[in-house]
């Protein structure tokens, strides 16, 4: 091992210029990786399997204006008896202006007694935040609210 020579392979000037120009093109290409409302609609359709989401007694609490998109508080409460026969199974939160629109997913059981939660999320820019609730009987309910973000939290 000590006496062995290792061969060092050098790249040609032409190959080096190709690599540098490719990296330069990548560096100046705008990074437009933001979900669109159609992306959120397709995610909701994927979860609901095309079933129409109805309105329900959903209370979605978001600030109208978020000074900083890094920490936007979101709370929700959904009216449900939370009995074994009728309860909220899952709640999804989507943000249609974020690079990754699926923000959160909550799972509930009848033993929880109430369907509510609070969390914080990052928002890249002013956008709609959607909430989709899946009930135990296969019915879906949805609501949305707009949050105006003055300083983006997803790299913006």
CNS distance restraints for C-alpha pairs under 8 A (distance, minus, plus):
assign (resid  11 and name CA) (resid  15 and name CA) 6.23 0.50 0.50
assign (resid  11 and name CA) (resid  16 and name CA) 6.48 0.50 0.50
assign (resid  12 and name CA) (resid  16 and name CA) 6.21 0.50 0.50
assign (resid  13 and name CA) (resid  17 and name CA) 6.20 0.50 0.50
assign (resid  14 and name CA) (resid  18 and name CA) 6.34 0.50 0.50
assign (resid  15 and name CA) (resid  19 and name CA) 6.27 0.50 0.50
assign (resid  16 and name CA) (resid  20 and name CA) 6.16 0.50 0.50
assign (resid  17 and name CA) (resid  21 and name CA) 6.00 0.50 0.50
assign (resid  18 and name CA) (resid  22 and name CA) 6.16 0.50 0.50
assign (resid  19 and name CA) (resid  23 and name CA) 6.23 0.50 0.50
assign (resid  20 and name CA) (resid  24 and name CA) 6.11 0.50 0.50
assign (resid  21 and name CA) (resid  25 and name CA) 6.24 0.50 0.50
assign (resid  22 and name CA) (resid  26 and name CA) 6.34 0.50 0.50
assign (resid  23 and name CA) (resid  27 and name CA) 6.10 0.50 0.50
assign (resid  24 and name CA) (resid  28 and name CA) 6.37 0.50 0.50
assign (resid  25 and name CA) (resid  29 and name CA) 6.17 0.50 0.50
assign (resid  33 and name CA) (resid  99 and name CA) 5.29 0.50 0.50
assign (resid  34 and name CA) (resid  96 and name CA) 7.91 0.50 0.50
assign (resid  34 and name CA) (resid  97 and name CA) 5.67 0.50 0.50
assign (resid  34 and name CA) (resid  98 and name CA) 5.34 0.50 0.50
assign (resid  34 and name CA) (resid  99 and name CA) 4.22 0.50 0.50
assign (resid  34 and name CA) (resid 100 and name CA) 7.43 0.50 0.50
assign (resid  35 and name CA) (resid  39 and name CA) 5.93 0.50 0.50
assign (resid  35 and name CA) (resid  40 and name CA) 7.37 0.50 0.50
assign (resid  35 and name CA) (resid  96 and name CA) 5.47 0.50 0.50
assign (resid  35 and name CA) (resid  97 and name CA) 5.30 0.50 0.50
assign (resid  35 and name CA) (resid  98 and name CA) 5.67 0.50 0.50
assign (resid  35 and name CA) (resid  99 and name CA) 5.46 0.50 0.50
assign (resid  35 and name CA) (resid 100 and name CA) 6.75 0.50 0.50
assign (resid  35 and name CA) (resid 101 and name CA) 6.01 0.50 0.50
assign (resid  36 and name CA) (resid  40 and name CA) 6.70 0.50 0.50
assign (resid  36 and name CA) (resid  96 and name CA) 5.40 0.50 0.50
assign (resid  36 and name CA) (resid  97 and name CA) 6.18 0.50 0.50
assign (resid  37 and name CA) (resid  41 and name CA) 6.17 0.50 0.50
assign (resid  37 and name CA) (resid  96 and name CA) 5.23 0.50 0.50
assign (resid  37 and name CA) (resid  97 and name CA) 7.71 0.50 0.50
assign (resid  38 and name CA) (resid  42 and name CA) 6.07 0.50 0.50
assign (resid  39 and name CA) (resid  43 and name CA) 6.22 0.50 0.50
assign (resid  39 and name CA) (resid  96 and name CA) 7.35 0.50 0.50
assign (resid  39 and name CA) (resid 101 and name CA) 7.88 0.50 0.50
assign (resid  40 and name CA) (resid  44 and name CA) 6.17 0.50 0.50
assign (resid  40 and name CA) (resid  94 and name CA) 6.80 0.50 0.50
assign (resid  40 and name CA) (resid  95 and name CA) 7.57 0.50 0.50
assign (resid  40 and name CA) (resid  96 and name CA) 5.85 0.50 0.50
assign (resid  40 and name CA) (resid 101 and name CA) 6.69 0.50 0.50
assign (resid  41 and name CA) (resid  45 and name CA) 6.11 0.50 0.50
assign (resid  42 and name CA) (resid  46 and name CA) 6.00 0.50 0.50
assign (resid  43 and name CA) (resid  47 and name CA) 6.34 0.50 0.50
assign (resid  44 and name CA) (resid  48 and name CA) 6.03 0.50 0.50
assign (resid  44 and name CA) (resid 132 and name CA) 7.55 0.50 0.50
assign (resid  45 and name CA) (resid  49 and name CA) 5.38 0.50 0.50
assign (resid  45 and name CA) (resid  50 and name CA) 4.89 0.50 0.50
assign (resid  45 and name CA) (resid  51 and name CA) 7.31 0.50 0.50
assign (resid  46 and name CA) (resid  50 and name CA) 6.92 0.50 0.50
assign (resid  48 and name CA) (resid  52 and name CA) 7.54 0.50 0.50
assign (resid  48 and name CA) (resid  53 and name CA) 7.59 0.50 0.50
assign (resid  48 and name CA) (resid 140 and name CA) 7.10 0.50 0.50
assign (resid  51 and name CA) (resid 140 and name CA) 7.74 0.50 0.50
assign (resid  52 and name CA) (resid 140 and name CA) 7.29 0.50 0.50
assign (resid  53 and name CA) (resid 139 and name CA) 7.23 0.50 0.50
assign (resid  53 and name CA) (resid 140 and name CA) 4.71 0.50 0.50
assign (resid  53 and name CA) (resid 141 and name CA) 4.86 0.50 0.50
assign (resid  53 and name CA) (resid 142 and name CA) 5.97 0.50 0.50
assign (resid  54 and name CA) (resid 139 and name CA) 7.76 0.50 0.50
assign (resid  54 and name CA) (resid 140 and name CA) 6.09 0.50 0.50
assign (resid  54 and name CA) (resid 141 and name CA) 4.58 0.50 0.50
assign (resid  54 and name CA) (resid 142 and name CA) 6.31 0.50 0.50
assign (resid  55 and name CA) (resid 141 and name CA) 5.13 0.50 0.50
assign (resid  55 and name CA) (resid 142 and name CA) 5.76 0.50 0.50
assign (resid  55 and name CA) (resid 143 and name CA) 6.91 0.50 0.50
assign (resid  56 and name CA) (resid  79 and name CA) 7.97 0.50 0.50
assign (resid  56 and name CA) (resid 141 and name CA) 5.73 0.50 0.50
assign (resid  56 and name CA) (resid 142 and name CA) 7.25 0.50 0.50
assign (resid  57 and name CA) (resid  78 and name CA) 5.94 0.50 0.50
assign (resid  57 and name CA) (resid  79 and name CA) 5.47 0.50 0.50
assign (resid  58 and name CA) (resid  76 and name CA) 7.15 0.50 0.50
assign (resid  58 and name CA) (resid  77 and name CA) 6.01 0.50 0.50
assign (resid  58 and name CA) (resid  78 and name CA) 4.54 0.50 0.50
assign (resid  58 and name CA) (resid  79 and name CA) 6.54 0.50 0.50
assign (resid  58 and name CA) (resid 142 and name CA) 7.82 0.50 0.50
assign (resid  58 and name CA) (resid 143 and name CA) 7.13 0.50 0.50
assign (resid  59 and name CA) (resid  76 and name CA) 5.39 0.50 0.50
assign (resid  59 and name CA) (resid  77 and name CA) 5.10 0.50 0.50
assign (resid  59 and name CA) (resid  78 and name CA) 6.14 0.50 0.50
assign (resid  60 and name CA) (resid  74 and name CA) 7.43 0.50 0.50
assign (resid  60 and name CA) (resid  75 and name CA) 6.01 0.50 0.50
assign (resid  60 and name CA) (resid  76 and name CA) 4.49 0.50 0.50
assign (resid  60 and name CA) (resid  77 and name CA) 6.74 0.50 0.50
assign (resid  60 and name CA) (resid 131 and name CA) 7.82 0.50 0.50
assign (resid  60 and name CA) (resid 143 and name CA) 7.70 0.50 0.50
assign (resid  60 and name CA) (resid 144 and name CA) 7.72 0.50 0.50
assign (resid  60 and name CA) (resid 145 and name CA) 7.61 0.50 0.50
assign (resid  61 and name CA) (resid  74 and name CA) 5.81 0.50 0.50
assign (resid  61 and name CA) (resid  75 and name CA) 5.01 0.50 0.50
assign (resid  61 and name CA) (resid  76 and name CA) 5.91 0.50 0.50
assign (resid  62 and name CA) (resid  72 and name CA) 7.75 0.50 0.50
assign (resid  62 and name CA) (resid  73 and name CA) 6.49 0.50 0.50
assign (resid  62 and name CA) (resid  74 and name CA) 5.15 0.50 0.50
assign (resid  62 and name CA) (resid  75 and name CA) 6.83 0.50 0.50
assign (resid  62 and name CA) (resid 145 and name CA) 7.29 0.50 0.50
assign (resid  62 and name CA) (resid 147 and name CA) 7.10 0.50 0.50
assign (resid  63 and name CA) (resid  72 and name CA) 7.68 0.50 0.50
assign (resid  63 and name CA) (resid  73 and name CA) 7.50 0.50 0.50
assign (resid  63 and name CA) (resid  74 and name CA) 7.96 0.50 0.50
assign (resid  63 and name CA) (resid 147 and name CA) 6.37 0.50 0.50
assign (resid  64 and name CA) (resid 146 and name CA) 6.75 0.50 0.50
assign (resid  64 and name CA) (resid 147 and name CA) 4.99 0.50 0.50
assign (resid  64 and name CA) (resid 148 and name CA) 6.06 0.50 0.50
assign (resid  65 and name CA) (resid 147 and name CA) 5.71 0.50 0.50
assign (resid  65 and name CA) (resid 148 and name CA) 4.62 0.50 0.50
assign (resid  65 and name CA) (resid 149 and name CA) 5.98 0.50 0.50
assign (resid  65 and name CA) (resid 150 and name CA) 7.52 0.50 0.50
assign (resid  66 and name CA) (resid  72 and name CA) 6.50 0.50 0.50
assign (resid  66 and name CA) (resid 147 and name CA) 6.73 0.50 0.50
assign (resid  66 and name CA) (resid 148 and name CA) 5.98 0.50 0.50
assign (resid  66 and name CA) (resid 149 and name CA) 4.84 0.50 0.50
assign (resid  66 and name CA) (resid 150 and name CA) 6.41 0.50 0.50
assign (resid  66 and name CA) (resid 151 and name CA) 7.98 0.50 0.50
assign (resid  67 and name CA) (resid 149 and name CA) 6.02 0.50 0.50
assign (resid  67 and name CA) (resid 150 and name CA) 5.12 0.50 0.50
assign (resid  67 and name CA) (resid 151 and name CA) 6.14 0.50 0.50
assign (resid  68 and name CA) (resid  72 and name CA) 7.33 0.50 0.50
assign (resid  68 and name CA) (resid 149 and name CA) 6.51 0.50 0.50
assign (resid  68 and name CA) (resid 150 and name CA) 6.27 0.50 0.50
assign (resid  68 and name CA) (resid 151 and name CA) 4.87 0.50 0.50
assign (resid  68 and name CA) (resid 152 and name CA) 6.38 0.50 0.50
assign (resid  68 and name CA) (resid 153 and name CA) 6.66 0.50 0.50
assign (resid  69 and name CA) (resid 122 and name CA) 5.39 0.50 0.50
assign (resid  69 and name CA) (resid 123 and name CA) 4.76 0.50 0.50
assign (resid  69 and name CA) (resid 124 and name CA) 6.21 0.50 0.50
assign (resid  69 and name CA) (resid 125 and name CA) 7.13 0.50 0.50
assign (resid  69 and name CA) (resid 149 and name CA) 5.81 0.50 0.50
assign (resid  69 and name CA) (resid 150 and name CA) 7.31 0.50 0.50
assign (resid  69 and name CA) (resid 151 and name CA) 5.68 0.50 0.50
assign (resid  69 and name CA) (resid 152 and name CA) 4.62 0.50 0.50
assign (resid  69 and name CA) (resid 153 and name CA) 4.06 0.50 0.50
assign (resid  69 and name CA) (resid 154 and name CA) 7.45 0.50 0.50
assign (resid  70 and name CA) (resid 121 and name CA) 7.05 0.50 0.50
assign (resid  70 and name CA) (resid 122 and name CA) 4.68 0.50 0.50
assign (resid  70 and name CA) (resid 123 and name CA) 6.55 0.50 0.50
assign (resid  70 and name CA) (resid 152 and name CA) 6.84 0.50 0.50
assign (resid  70 and name CA) (resid 153 and name CA) 3.96 0.50 0.50
assign (resid  70 and name CA) (resid 154 and name CA) 7.08 0.50 0.50
assign (resid  71 and name CA) (resid 120 and name CA) 5.61 0.50 0.50
assign (resid  71 and name CA) (resid 121 and name CA) 5.59 0.50 0.50
assign (resid  71 and name CA) (resid 122 and name CA) 5.52 0.50 0.50
assign (resid  71 and name CA) (resid 123 and name CA) 7.86 0.50 0.50
assign (resid  71 and name CA) (resid 153 and name CA) 7.49 0.50 0.50
assign (resid  72 and name CA) (resid 120 and name CA) 5.25 0.50 0.50
assign (resid  72 and name CA) (resid 121 and name CA) 5.25 0.50 0.50
assign (resid  72 and name CA) (resid 122 and name CA) 6.12 0.50 0.50
assign (resid  72 and name CA) (resid 123 and name CA) 7.17 0.50 0.50
assign (resid  73 and name CA) (resid 118 and name CA) 7.22 0.50 0.50
assign (resid  73 and name CA) (resid 119 and name CA) 5.91 0.50 0.50
assign (resid  73 and name CA) (resid 120 and name CA) 4.39 0.50 0.50
assign (resid  73 and name CA) (resid 121 and name CA) 6.53 0.50 0.50
assign (resid  74 and name CA) (resid 118 and name CA) 5.74 0.50 0.50
assign (resid  74 and name CA) (resid 119 and name CA) 5.59 0.50 0.50
assign (resid  74 and name CA) (resid 120 and name CA) 5.87 0.50 0.50
assign (resid  74 and name CA) (resid 121 and name CA) 7.30 0.50 0.50
assign (resid  75 and name CA) (resid 116 and name CA) 7.35 0.50 0.50
assign (resid  75 and name CA) (resid 117 and name CA) 5.70 0.50 0.50
assign (resid  75 and name CA) (resid 118 and name CA) 4.20 0.50 0.50
assign (resid  75 and name CA) (resid 119 and name CA) 6.52 0.50 0.50
assign (resid  76 and name CA) (resid 116 and name CA) 5.41 0.50 0.50
assign (resid  76 and name CA) (resid 117 and name CA) 5.75 0.50 0.50
assign (resid  76 and name CA) (resid 118 and name CA) 6.65 0.50 0.50
assign (resid  77 and name CA) (resid 114 and name CA) 7.99 0.50 0.50
assign (resid  77 and name CA) (resid 115 and name CA) 5.71 0.50 0.50
assign (resid  77 and name CA) (resid 116 and name CA) 4.20 0.50 0.50
assign (resid  77 and name CA) (resid 117 and name CA) 6.87 0.50 0.50
assign (resid  78 and name CA) (resid  88 and name CA) 7.99 0.50 0.50
assign (resid  78 and name CA) (resid 114 and name CA) 7.93 0.50 0.50
assign (resid  78 and name CA) (resid 115 and name CA) 5.52 0.50 0.50
assign (resid  78 and name CA) (resid 116 and name CA) 6.45 0.50 0.50
assign (resid  79 and name CA) (resid 115 and name CA) 7.24 0.50 0.50
assign (resid  80 and name CA) (resid  86 and name CA) 7.20 0.50 0.50
assign (resid  80 and name CA) (resid  87 and name CA) 5.85 0.50 0.50
assign (resid  80 and name CA) (resid  88 and name CA) 6.79 0.50 0.50
assign (resid  80 and name CA) (resid 114 and name CA) 7.35 0.50 0.50
assign (resid  80 and name CA) (resid 115 and name CA) 7.11 0.50 0.50
assign (resid  81 and name CA) (resid  86 and name CA) 6.34 0.50 0.50
assign (resid  81 and name CA) (resid  87 and name CA) 6.23 0.50 0.50
assign (resid  81 and name CA) (resid 113 and name CA) 7.74 0.50 0.50
assign (resid  81 and name CA) (resid 114 and name CA) 7.84 0.50 0.50
assign (resid  82 and name CA) (resid  86 and name CA) 5.82 0.50 0.50
assign (resid  82 and name CA) (resid  87 and name CA) 4.15 0.50 0.50
assign (resid  82 and name CA) (resid  88 and name CA) 6.81 0.50 0.50
assign (resid  82 and name CA) (resid 109 and name CA) 7.42 0.50 0.50
assign (resid  82 and name CA) (resid 110 and name CA) 4.62 0.50 0.50
assign (resid  82 and name CA) (resid 111 and name CA) 7.40 0.50 0.50
assign (resid  82 and name CA) (resid 112 and name CA) 7.45 0.50 0.50
assign (resid  82 and name CA) (resid 113 and name CA) 5.54 0.50 0.50
assign (resid  82 and name CA) (resid 114 and name CA) 6.42 0.50 0.50
assign (resid  82 and name CA) (resid 115 and name CA) 7.56 0.50 0.50
assign (resid  83 and name CA) (resid  87 and name CA) 5.76 0.50 0.50
assign (resid  83 and name CA) (resid 110 and name CA) 5.09 0.50 0.50
assign (resid  83 and name CA) (resid 111 and name CA) 7.72 0.50 0.50
assign (resid  83 and name CA) (resid 113 and name CA) 7.78 0.50 0.50
assign (resid  84 and name CA) (resid 110 and name CA) 5.58 0.50 0.50
assign (resid  85 and name CA) (resid 136 and name CA) 7.41 0.50 0.50
assign (resid  85 and name CA) (resid 137 and name CA) 7.99 0.50 0.50
assign (resid  86 and name CA) (resid 110 and name CA) 7.98 0.50 0.50
assign (resid  86 and name CA) (resid 135 and name CA) 7.25 0.50 0.50
assign (resid  86 and name CA) (resid 136 and name CA) 5.89 0.50 0.50
assign (resid  86 and name CA) (resid 137 and name CA) 6.85 0.50 0.50
assign (resid  87 and name CA) (resid 109 and name CA) 7.12 0.50 0.50
assign (resid  87 and name CA) (resid 110 and name CA) 5.94 0.50 0.50
assign (resid  87 and name CA) (resid 135 and name CA) 5.80 0.50 0.50
assign (resid  87 and name CA) (resid 136 and name CA) 5.49 0.50 0.50
assign (resid  88 and name CA) (resid 108 and name CA) 6.25 0.50 0.50
assign (resid  88 and name CA) (resid 109 and name CA) 7.25 0.50 0.50
assign (resid  88 and name CA) (resid 110 and name CA) 7.87 0.50 0.50
assign (resid  88 and name CA) (resid 115 and name CA) 6.83 0.50 0.50
assign (resid  88 and name CA) (resid 133 and name CA) 6.85 0.50 0.50
assign (resid  88 and name CA) (resid 134 and name CA) 5.93 0.50 0.50
assign (resid  88 and name CA) (resid 135 and name CA) 4.31 0.50 0.50
assign (resid  88 and name CA) (resid 136 and name CA) 5.94 0.50 0.50
assign (resid  89 and name CA) (resid 107 and name CA) 5.82 0.50 0.50
assign (resid  89 and name CA) (resid 108 and name CA) 5.07 0.50 0.50
assign (resid  89 and name CA) (resid 109 and name CA) 6.33 0.50 0.50
assign (resid  89 and name CA) (resid 133 and name CA) 7.63 0.50 0.50
assign (resid  89 and name CA) (resid 134 and name CA) 5.58 0.50 0.50
assign (resid  89 and name CA) (resid 135 and name CA) 5.28 0.50 0.50
assign (resid  89 and name CA) (resid 136 and name CA) 5.62 0.50 0.50
assign (resid  90 and name CA) (resid 105 and name CA) 7.03 0.50 0.50
assign (resid  90 and name CA) (resid 106 and name CA) 5.53 0.50 0.50
assign (resid  90 and name CA) (resid 107 and name CA) 4.55 0.50 0.50
assign (resid  90 and name CA) (resid 108 and name CA) 5.99 0.50 0.50
assign (resid  90 and name CA) (resid 133 and name CA) 5.83 0.50 0.50
assign (resid  90 and name CA) (resid 134 and name CA) 5.10 0.50 0.50
assign (resid  90 and name CA) (resid 135 and name CA) 7.11 0.50 0.50
assign (resid  91 and name CA) (resid 105 and name CA) 5.70 0.50 0.50
assign (resid  91 and name CA) (resid 106 and name CA) 5.07 0.50 0.50
assign (resid  91 and name CA) (resid 107 and name CA) 6.59 0.50 0.50
assign (resid  91 and name CA) (resid 131 and name CA) 6.94 0.50 0.50
assign (resid  91 and name CA) (resid 132 and name CA) 5.64 0.50 0.50
assign (resid  91 and name CA) (resid 133 and name CA) 4.44 0.50 0.50
assign (resid  91 and name CA) (resid 134 and name CA) 6.26 0.50 0.50
assign (resid  92 and name CA) (resid 102 and name CA) 7.62 0.50 0.50
assign (resid  92 and name CA) (resid 103 and name CA) 7.70 0.50 0.50
assign (resid  92 and name CA) (resid 104 and name CA) 5.77 0.50 0.50
assign (resid  92 and name CA) (resid 105 and name CA) 4.51 0.50 0.50
assign (resid  92 and name CA) (resid 106 and name CA) 6.46 0.50 0.50
assign (resid  92 and name CA) (resid 131 and name CA) 5.68 0.50 0.50
assign (resid  92 and name CA) (resid 132 and name CA) 5.09 0.50 0.50
assign (resid  92 and name CA) (resid 133 and name CA) 6.45 0.50 0.50
assign (resid  93 and name CA) (resid 102 and name CA) 6.34 0.50 0.50
assign (resid  93 and name CA) (resid 103 and name CA) 5.45 0.50 0.50
assign (resid  93 and name CA) (resid 104 and name CA) 5.10 0.50 0.50
assign (resid  93 and name CA) (resid 105 and name CA) 6.42 0.50 0.50
assign (resid  93 and name CA) (resid 129 and name CA) 7.02 0.50 0.50
assign (resid  93 and name CA) (resid 130 and name CA) 5.66 0.50 0.50
assign (resid  93 and name CA) (resid 131 and name CA) 4.66 0.50 0.50
assign (resid  93 and name CA) (resid 132 and name CA) 6.52 0.50 0.50
assign (resid  94 and name CA) (resid 101 and name CA) 5.21 0.50 0.50
assign (resid  94 and name CA) (resid 102 and name CA) 4.66 0.50 0.50
assign (resid  94 and name CA) (resid 103 and name CA) 5.23 0.50 0.50
assign (resid  94 and name CA) (resid 104 and name CA) 7.15 0.50 0.50
assign (resid  94 and name CA) (resid 129 and name CA) 5.69 0.50 0.50
assign (resid  94 and name CA) (resid 130 and name CA) 5.01 0.50 0.50
assign (resid  94 and name CA) (resid 131 and name CA) 6.47 0.50 0.50
assign (resid  95 and name CA) (resid 101 and name CA) 4.85 0.50 0.50
assign (resid  95 and name CA) (resid 102 and name CA) 6.65 0.50 0.50
assign (resid  95 and name CA) (resid 103 and name CA) 6.55 0.50 0.50
assign (resid  95 and name CA) (resid 123 and name CA) 7.38 0.50 0.50
assign (resid  95 and name CA) (resid 127 and name CA) 6.88 0.50 0.50
assign (resid  95 and name CA) (resid 128 and name CA) 6.04 0.50 0.50
assign (resid  95 and name CA) (resid 129 and name CA) 4.55 0.50 0.50
assign (resid  95 and name CA) (resid 130 and name CA) 6.28 0.50 0.50
assign (resid  96 and name CA) (resid 101 and name CA) 5.49 0.50 0.50
assign (resid  96 and name CA) (resid 127 and name CA) 6.31 0.50 0.50
assign (resid  96 and name CA) (resid 128 and name CA) 6.01 0.50 0.50
assign (resid  96 and name CA) (resid 129 and name CA) 6.67 0.50 0.50
assign (resid  96 and name CA) (resid 130 and name CA) 7.88 0.50 0.50
assign (resid  97 and name CA) (resid 101 and name CA) 6.92 0.50 0.50
assign (resid  97 and name CA) (resid 123 and name CA) 7.40 0.50 0.50
assign (resid  97 and name CA) (resid 124 and name CA) 6.47 0.50 0.50
assign (resid  97 and name CA) (resid 125 and name CA) 6.41 0.50 0.50
assign (resid  97 and name CA) (resid 126 and name CA) 7.33 0.50 0.50
assign (resid  97 and name CA) (resid 127 and name CA) 5.50 0.50 0.50
assign (resid  97 and name CA) (resid 128 and name CA) 7.41 0.50 0.50
assign (resid  98 and name CA) (resid 123 and name CA) 6.19 0.50 0.50
assign (resid  98 and name CA) (resid 124 and name CA) 5.46 0.50 0.50
assign (resid  98 and name CA) (resid 125 and name CA) 7.54 0.50 0.50
assign (resid  98 and name CA) (resid 154 and name CA) 7.26 0.50 0.50
assign (resid  99 and name CA) (resid 124 and name CA) 7.84 0.50 0.50
assign (resid  99 and name CA) (resid 154 and name CA) 7.77 0.50 0.50
assign (resid 103 and name CA) (resid 121 and name CA) 7.01 0.50 0.50
assign (resid 108 and name CA) (resid 112 and name CA) 6.81 0.50 0.50
assign (resid 108 and name CA) (resid 115 and name CA) 6.96 0.50 0.50
assign (resid 109 and name CA) (resid 113 and name CA) 7.99 0.50 0.50
assign (resid 122 and name CA) (resid 153 and name CA) 5.34 0.50 0.50
assign (resid 122 and name CA) (resid 154 and name CA) 6.36 0.50 0.50
assign (resid 123 and name CA) (resid 127 and name CA) 7.89 0.50 0.50
assign (resid 123 and name CA) (resid 149 and name CA) 7.28 0.50 0.50
assign (resid 123 and name CA) (resid 152 and name CA) 6.21 0.50 0.50
assign (resid 123 and name CA) (resid 153 and name CA) 5.34 0.50 0.50
assign (resid 123 and name CA) (resid 154 and name CA) 6.22 0.50 0.50
assign (resid 124 and name CA) (resid 149 and name CA) 7.64 0.50 0.50
assign (resid 124 and name CA) (resid 152 and name CA) 4.42 0.50 0.50
assign (resid 124 and name CA) (resid 153 and name CA) 4.94 0.50 0.50
assign (resid 124 and name CA) (resid 154 and name CA) 4.55 0.50 0.50
assign (resid 124 and name CA) (resid 155 and name CA) 7.03 0.50 0.50
assign (resid 124 and name CA) (resid 156 and name CA) 6.05 0.50 0.50
assign (resid 125 and name CA) (resid 148 and name CA) 7.22 0.50 0.50
assign (resid 125 and name CA) (resid 149 and name CA) 5.27 0.50 0.50
assign (resid 125 and name CA) (resid 150 and name CA) 7.42 0.50 0.50
assign (resid 125 and name CA) (resid 151 and name CA) 7.34 0.50 0.50
assign (resid 125 and name CA) (resid 152 and name CA) 5.13 0.50 0.50
assign (resid 125 and name CA) (resid 153 and name CA) 7.57 0.50 0.50
assign (resid 125 and name CA) (resid 156 and name CA) 7.56 0.50 0.50
assign (resid 126 and name CA) (resid 146 and name CA) 7.40 0.50 0.50
assign (resid 126 and name CA) (resid 147 and name CA) 5.66 0.50 0.50
assign (resid 126 and name CA) (resid 148 and name CA) 4.28 0.50 0.50
assign (resid 126 and name CA) (resid 149 and name CA) 4.67 0.50 0.50
assign (resid 126 and name CA) (resid 150 and name CA) 7.58 0.50 0.50
assign (resid 127 and name CA) (resid 146 and name CA) 5.63 0.50 0.50
assign (resid 127 and name CA) (resid 147 and name CA) 5.68 0.50 0.50
assign (resid 127 and name CA) (resid 148 and name CA) 6.63 0.50 0.50
assign (resid 127 and name CA) (resid 149 and name CA) 7.85 0.50 0.50
assign (resid 128 and name CA) (resid 144 and name CA) 6.45 0.50 0.50
assign (resid 128 and name CA) (resid 145 and name CA) 5.51 0.50 0.50
assign (resid 128 and name CA) (resid 146 and name CA) 4.25 0.50 0.50
assign (resid 128 and name CA) (resid 147 and name CA) 6.27 0.50 0.50
assign (resid 129 and name CA) (resid 144 and name CA) 5.44 0.50 0.50
assign (resid 129 and name CA) (resid 145 and name CA) 5.39 0.50 0.50
assign (resid 129 and name CA) (resid 146 and name CA) 6.11 0.50 0.50
assign (resid 129 and name CA) (resid 147 and name CA) 7.25 0.50 0.50
assign (resid 130 and name CA) (resid 142 and name CA) 7.19 0.50 0.50
assign (resid 130 and name CA) (resid 143 and name CA) 5.90 0.50 0.50
assign (resid 130 and name CA) (resid 144 and name CA) 4.24 0.50 0.50
assign (resid 130 and name CA) (resid 145 and name CA) 6.69 0.50 0.50
assign (resid 131 and name CA) (resid 142 and name CA) 5.52 0.50 0.50
assign (resid 131 and name CA) (resid 143 and name CA) 5.41 0.50 0.50
assign (resid 131 and name CA) (resid 144 and name CA) 6.01 0.50 0.50
assign (resid 132 and name CA) (resid 140 and name CA) 6.94 0.50 0.50
assign (resid 132 and name CA) (resid 141 and name CA) 5.82 0.50 0.50
assign (resid 132 and name CA) (resid 142 and name CA) 4.49 0.50 0.50
assign (resid 132 and name CA) (resid 143 and name CA) 6.85 0.50 0.50
assign (resid 133 and name CA) (resid 140 and name CA) 5.57 0.50 0.50
assign (resid 133 and name CA) (resid 141 and name CA) 5.13 0.50 0.50
assign (resid 133 and name CA) (resid 142 and name CA) 6.18 0.50 0.50
assign (resid 134 and name CA) (resid 138 and name CA) 6.67 0.50 0.50
assign (resid 134 and name CA) (resid 139 and name CA) 6.17 0.50 0.50
assign (resid 134 and name CA) (resid 140 and name CA) 4.70 0.50 0.50
assign (resid 134 and name CA) (resid 141 and name CA) 6.72 0.50 0.50
assign (resid 135 and name CA) (resid 139 and name CA) 5.35 0.50 0.50
assign (resid 135 and name CA) (resid 140 and name CA) 6.09 0.50 0.50
assign (resid 151 and name CA) (resid 156 and name CA) 7.18 0.50 0.50
assign (resid 152 and name CA) (resid 156 and name CA) 4.63 0.50 0.50
